[in-house]
């Protein structure tokens, strides 16, 4: 009985000691995270703040001995070195594609799953990446800080401006080795190469359809969501595609660039002209007409691709 009382007293003492130790460890953790950054006010441990301060100072101590590129952290250099070694340890089990970086691999897996964890609080649109959401928000603020010095066109993203400027230079240094076509940038080349490989990495989260380009997937998904982001500023009518809005605007401007040469009648769209030629002109004319487009009232007509036109007429 005495032994039991003694063991109970010991266990109580141990428990008190354990509580005290736990309190000490918690207070130690609080002490560790009490250092405040004088630049932005965030709190860090002693080790963390040394790494964090490099963001403000721009200090990059870790340099690649292959290309001279510098990094703030050793881990950044380690990841970068895989570019030179060709190491790609992360493999997608769905499409077999390999990646050198873990974060790039995780992002790639999202495209397969269709998960878009970053949501716009203004329009409800979802995104795969935080930077994509950040750039999207500029659509609502109408912010376009990146201006082309050659033509004055402005862009929401710096990358979009750089891509645009390549078109002014006319330099196409990305070549497809399958067909010899050349492109302004690597993204254009990658999209093109899928026409050879048949790869369709962008899967619809609502149905079984797959697409070779992310833009095509976005447009397709609007069929399921009913989203119509392109609105007419004249009448308020909304459209799922930008091209549909562009065609609709001709109703307001009165522009009719598609003219039927046999009868001289003009139309706002090529589809309206095709319907006209099928139902009226082809029945009354022995020779099929050529489609002509006027860019403005004074300019001479330019002939649209006749083979495409004839192929449409046969369908």
C-alpha positions, 0 to 999 in steps of 0.5 A: 500500500505504501509502495503504491502511494510512493509510486503515485507521488513519484508519477505526480512529481514526474508529471509536474516535471514533464509539464515544466519541461514542456513549458520550457520547450515552448518558451524556448521556441518563442524565444527562438522566433522573437527576432524581427526583420527591421525591413518588413516586420516579420518574425524569425528564428536567428538562423531563419532571419539570416536567410530572410535578410538576403531577400532585402539585401539581394545578396547571392553568395552561392555561385554556379561554377558552370555558368556563373549564375548566383543564388541566395540559398545553397538549395537554390544552387543545388536545384540549378546544378541539375540543369547542367548535369541533366538530372531529372529525378522526378517522373510523372507516372501518368505521362512519363515526363521527367523533371529536375525540380520538385516544385515543377513536378508538383505543379505538373501533377496539378495539370493532370488532376485538374486541381486549381487551388488558387481562387480569385475573390473578385470573379471566382476564377481558379488557377494552378499557380499563385503567380497566375492568380497574381497576374490575373488580378491585374485584369480587374485593376486594369493594370498594365505596367509593362510598355513596349518602347517601339509601339506603345502597347502595354502588358500586364506581365513582363514575360508577355512584353518580352515575347511581344518585343521578339516579334518586332525584332523578327528573330525566330531562333527556336526550330522544330527538328521534325519539320523545320518550322521556326518560332519566336520562343520555346513555349511556341515551339513546345506547343507546335511539337505536340502536333507531331507527338500527338500529346494532349497533357491538358485534361478536362476535369468535367469530362474525358476530353484532352487538349494539346494547349492550355488555352484550348482547355480553358475555352472548352471548360466554359462549356461546362461552367457557363462562364462568359468572360468577354462582354460587349461594352455597347449592349452588355452581351457576354461571350465565351470566346474573344473571337465571338465578341469580335464578330459581334462588335461588327453589328454595332460598328456596321462593318461588313468585310466579307463580300460576295463578288457575283452579287456584291452583297456584304456580310459581317462574318465569313459564315454568313457569306458561306450560307449566302453562297450555298443558298442563293449565289451558287444556285444562280451562278455557274462558276463558284465565287471567290471570297473577298475581304475588305479591311476598309472601304478604300482598300482593294479586296484580298482573296481568302484561301480558296481551297479552304473556302471550297472545302467548307462549301462541300461540307 
